[in-house]
Amino acid sequence: MHFLFPLHSVLRFLVLAAGLFAVVFFALGLLRKQPFTQATRVCGSVFVGLLDLQILIGVGVVLSGRWYPALIGHLVMMVAAAAVAHVLLVRNRKRATPGLTLPLIGVAVALVLIAGGILAIGRGLFTVTAF
């Protein structure tokens, strides 16, 4: 289980990159007044999928014995980020005419919560953790 912590640390960069890409993609789509497309759905799904994988690996890290009190805030923020992203992306898909506003808000709020969760454990957003 020793490999989970480095994997969790590296995957953070993929989650942040996918989130930033999604925010730019949705914002540009809104500015250009583009409709909701399959590419829009895939972009949101990739972000949420990576976020879910990150949470699953994070739970594995905690279960493998890496625990300290600051992780409580980290866990709460990360689960909240996943919940916001899931709820707003699913609500958007269930609309009669899906748009780009809800996905943009969902991913942007999730990124803010993720940043707060990373900072809650004393890490920098783009600093590499020593393995």
C-alpha positions in Angstrom: 0.0 0.0 0.0 3.1 2.2 0.1 2.5 3.2 -3.6 -0.9 4.8 -2.9 0.5 8.0 -1.3 2.8 8.9 -4.3 0.0 8.0 -6.7 -2.5 10.2 -4.8 0.0 13.0 -4.8 0.7 12.8 -8.6 -2.9 12.3 -9.5 -3.6 15.7 -7.9 -1.9 17.4 -10.8 -4.1 15.5 -13.3 -7.3 16.5 -11.4 -6.2 20.2 -11.3 -5.2 20.2 -15.0 -8.5 18.5 -16.0 -10.5 21.0 -13.9 -8.7 24.0 -15.3 -9.1 22.7 -18.9 -12.8 22.1 -18.2 -13.3 25.6 -16.8 -11.6 27.2 -19.9 -13.6 24.9 -22.2 -16.9 25.7 -20.6 -16.2 29.4 -20.4 -15.1 29.7 -24.0 -18.2 27.7 -25.0 -20.4 30.2 -23.1 -18.7 33.2 -24.6 -19.1 31.7 -28.1 -22.7 30.7 -27.3 -22.0 27.1 -28.3 -24.5 24.4 -27.5 -24.0 21.5 -25.1 -22.3 18.7 -27.1 -20.8 15.3 -26.6 -17.4 16.9 -26.1 -18.8 19.0 -23.3 -20.2 15.9 -21.6 -16.8 14.1 -22.0 -14.9 17.1 -20.6 -17.0 17.1 -17.5 -17.0 13.3 -17.1 -13.2 13.2 -17.4 -12.9 15.7 -14.5 -15.4 14.0 -12.3 -13.9 10.6 -13.1 -10.4 11.7 -12.1 -11.8 13.4 -9.0 -13.6 10.1 -8.0 -10.4 8.1 -8.6 -8.5 10.6 -6.5 -11.0 10.2 -3.6 -10.9 6.4 -3.9 -7.1 6.4 -3.7 -7.2 9.0 -0.8 -9.5 6.6 1.2 -6.9 3.9 0.5 -4.1 6.1 1.8 -6.1 6.8 5.0 -7.0 3.1 5.5 -3.3 2.2 5.0 -2.5 4.1 8.2 -1.6 7.6 7.1 -3.7 9.7 9.4 -3.3 13.0 11.2 -6.0 15.4 12.4 -5.6 18.0 9.6 -7.0 15.3 7.2 -10.5 15.8 8.5 -10.7 19.2 6.8 -9.0 17.8 3.7 -11.5 14.9 3.5 -14.6 17.1 4.0 -13.4 19.6 1.3 -12.7 16.9 -1.2 -16.0 15.1 -0.7 -17.8 18.4 -0.9 -15.9 19.1 -4.2 -17.0 15.8 -5.7 -20.6 16.2 -4.5 -20.9 19.7 -6.1 -19.3 18.6 -9.4 -21.5 15.5 -9.6 -24.8 17.2 -8.6 -24.4 20.1 -11.0 -23.2 18.0 -14.0 -26.0 15.5 -13.5 -28.6 18.3 -13.1 -27.4 19.8 -16.3 -27.7 16.6 -18.2 -31.2 16.1 -17.0 -32.4 19.4 -18.3 -34.5 19.6 -21.4 -31.8 21.7 -23.1 -28.4 21.2 -21.3 -26.2 24.2 -21.3 -22.7 25.2 -20.2 -23.4 27.4 -17.2 -24.0 24.6 -14.6 -21.0 22.6 -15.7 -18.8 25.7 -15.5 -20.1 26.6 -12.0 -19.8 23.0 -10.8 -16.2 22.5 -11.9 -15.2 26.0 -10.8 -16.7 25.5 -7.3 -15.1 22.1 -7.1 -11.7 23.5 -8.0 -12.0 26.1 -5.2 -13.0 23.4 -2.7 -10.1 21.2 -3.9 -7.7 24.1 -3.5 -9.0 24.6 0.1 -8.6 20.9 0.8 -5.0 20.9 -0.4 -4.2 24.0 1.6 -6.0 22.4 4.7 -3.2 19.9 5.0 -0.4 22.4 4.6 0.5 21.6 1.0 0.9 24.1 -1.9 -1.3 23.6 -4.9 1.6 22.9 -7.3 4.3 21.8 -4.9 5.6 18.3 -5.3 5.3 16.2 -2.1 8.5 14.2 -1.1 7.9 10.5 -1.3 
